[in-house]
Amino acid sequence: MMPDNPLSQLRDIHLPQTGGFWPPAPGWWLLAAVFLIVMAALAWLVHRHYRRNLWLKLAKAELSGLERSAVKEPQWFAMVNSLLKRVARERYPGEHPEALSGEQWGAFLLNHLPDGKIAHQPTVEALVNSTWQRQPTAEPVQVLDFARSWLEAQKC
């Protein structure tokens, strides 16, 4: 007879220990890398958008300062024209708007206005001419409304 059953000397089956949460599987590393790349790209796009429209924010702030000091004098209209030319130079550098004056400058302003060009034509003509007249014909309120709508149309 057999002394003892050799199978009885075996131990029970032991399940392997579960792996911890660290180190993660390669798929999780890949997912984390993709997430970081997407977040960096998103941050870069937001920063670029902010930098692109910073000039517009500054121009609006300057326009609100001009609104507080609105008077019907040629110097005030010259300051509004100067502001619009600086914005135009920033937005359309290839067209050299800083070199334009008179009717050409008025046409430039109207050409870069998406809608209502005809409605703003008298205001633009008065704005351009009021810089050189002793008694300006333009009304500051109308000029400010036009300048505000023109600035809004220049968003990137």
ZAZA-122542 format. One record per residue (C-alpha): residue in one letter; x, y, z. Coordinates in pm, whole numbers, padded with zeros to 5 digits, always signed. Example, Ala and Ser with C-alpha at 12.3 -4.5 7.8 and 13.67 -1.06 7.14 Angstrom:
a+01230-00450+00780s+01367-00106+00714
END
This chain:
m+00000+00000+00000m+00092+00346-00042p+00197+00531+00259d+00031+00864+00204n-00129+01009-00096p+00129+01242-00255l-00148+01476-00368s-00235+01549-00013q+00105+01705+00039l+00032+01979-00221r-00076+02320-00103d-00389+02495-00224i-00378+02714-00534h-00266+03066-00452l-00391+03345-00671p-00127+03601-00768q-00131+03931-00588t-00310+04207-00769g-00089+04477-00916g-00116+04815-00750f-00218+05128-00925w+00146+05212-00988p+00307+05188-01240p+00019+05237-01479a-00019+05039-01795p+00128+05182-02118g-00216+05283-02241w-00262+05515-01944w+00078+05674-02012l-00027+05735-02371l-00360+05881-02262a-00184+06113-02014a+00058+06230-02286v-00228+06304-02527f-00416+06491-02253l-00111+06706-02172i-00054+06786-02540v-00419+06885-02587m-00415+07103-02276a-00091+07275-02385a-00234+07340-02732l-00554+07480-02583a-00359+07710-02350w-00149+07829-02644l-00461+07903-02853v-00626+08098-02571h-00308+08298-02514r-00273+08368-02887h-00636+08485-02909y-00586+08713-02610r-00267+08862-02758r-00429+08907-03099n-00716+09108-02957l-00521+09305-02696w-00490+09600-02933l-00869+09603-02971k-00919+09613-02596l-00672+09901-02566a-00838+10086-02855k-01179+10053-02692a-01038+10187-02367e-00891+10485-02549l-01220+10542-02730s-01405+10549-02399g-01154+10812-02280l-01227+11014-02593e-01597+10974-02524r-01556+11137-02184s-01371+11431-02337a-01592+11469-02644v-01600+11825-02773k-01681+11964-03113e-01326+12079-03191p-01086+11979-03471q-00829+11844-03221w-01078+11595-03083f-01167+11470-03432a-00796+11443-03511m-00750+11221-03204v-01036+10994-03317n-00883+10975-03666s-00544+10896-03512l-00693+10615-03304l-00868+10465-03606k-00547+10486-03812r-00347+10308-03544v-00607+10032-03531a-00611+10010-03910r-00231+09988-03919e-00241+09705-03665r-00522+09518-03840y-00427+09581-04206p-00049+09639-04216g-00015+09544-04583e-00253+09817-04699h-00057+10103-04532p-00362+10291-04403e-00142+10537-04212a-00051+10698-04546l-00412+10762-04645s-00595+11088-04598g-00907+11265-04715e-01140+11069-04941q-00903+10772-04957w-00905+10739-04578g-01285+10766-04570a-01315+10501-04842f-01078+10275-04648l-01292+10306-04334l-01608+10227-04527n-01450+09936-04717h-01357+09763-04392l-01702+09796-04245p-01906+09478-04310d-02254+09628-04326g-02428+09963-04332k-02163+10133-04543i-02407+10374-04701a-02561+10468-04367h-02219+10563-04225q-02091+10751-04530p-02201+11102-04416t-02053+11043-04072v-01721+10925-04216e-01700+11221-04454a-01777+11460-04170l-01519+11289-03947v-01245+11315-04208n-01329+11676-04295s-01382+11793-03936t-01014+11742-03862w-00930+12033-04094q-01229+12264-04044r-01249+12551-03797q-01611+12471-03724p-01648+12091-03751t-01966+11965-03913a-01960+11622-03750e-02133+11551-03424p-01916+11374-03163v-02197+11133-03073q-02230+11011-03431v-01854+10983-03471l-01828+10782-03149d-02106+10547-03265f-01928+10496-03596a-01589+10443-03430r-01737+10190-03189s-01904+09992-03469w-01589+10010-03683l-01376+09877-03396e-01620+09592-03336a-01595+09498-03703q-01217+09463-03675k-01213+09165-03437c-00987+08880-03541
END
